[in-house]
Amino acid sequence: MARPLHSIIPARFLALSAHLALIIMSLYDRDSNVKACLPVQYTTSQYEDKDDRLIVGLAFSLGFLALEYFGFLFGFTMFNAGVSLVSIGLHVSGAMAMIFFRVDSWSCDGFWAIFAICGVFPSLLEFCLIIYAAKYRR
């Protein structure tokens, strides 16, 4: 019988990968989400402004996911069950929210809530644990 930690590691990798795939898909096909942010009559400058904001948010999401992959794959937090469970929960929630964001063409303003809860929080946790591991472990 496999120990629980051996089941958590692949689940965390899959949750991170699913969230990453949905962020990349949203980056390449963001037109409907940007249009959902705009009034019926809009100018090209309004469209470009909302599009640029969404691109920045998605790019930051990619950067935060890269930080989490770094900490996970280099073993800083791979064997920490508590962090893995938090990461799995938040990234599965983020992936599900991104599915609805894309399929239902949510307003791009809704992305920022997903970003804050399911992107920034686990990345800050990962960053703190990487710093802790670099400073106190030998």
Secondary structure as the mmCIF struct_conf table of DSSP 4:
data_model
#
loop_
_struct_conf.conf_type_id
_struct_conf.id
_struct_conf.beg_label_comp_id
_struct_conf.beg_label_asym_id
_struct_conf.beg_label_seq_id
_struct_conf.end_label_comp_id
_struct_conf.end_label_asym_id
_struct_conf.end_label_seq_id
HELX_RH_AL_P HELX_RH_AL_P1 PRO A 4 TYR A 28
BEND BEND1 ASP A 29 ASP A 29
HELX_RH_AL_P HELX_RH_AL_P2 ASP A 31 CYS A 37
BEND BEND2 LEU A 38 LEU A 38
BEND BEND3 VAL A 40 GLN A 41
HELX_RH_AL_P HELX_RH_AL_P3 THR A 44 LEU A 73
TURN_TY1_P TURN_TY1_P1 PHE A 74 GLY A 75
BEND BEND4 PHE A 76 THR A 77
TURN_TY1_P TURN_TY1_P2 MET A 78 PHE A 79
HELX_RH_AL_P HELX_RH_AL_P4 ALA A 81 VAL A 103
TURN_TY1_P TURN_TY1_P3 ASP A 104 SER A 105
TURN_TY1_P TURN_TY1_P4 CYS A 108 CYS A 108
HELX_RH_AL_P HELX_RH_AL_P5 ASP A 109 PHE A 115
HELX_RH_PI_P HELX_RH_PI_P1 ALA A 116 VAL A 120
HELX_RH_AL_P HELX_RH_AL_P6 PHE A 121 TYR A 136
#
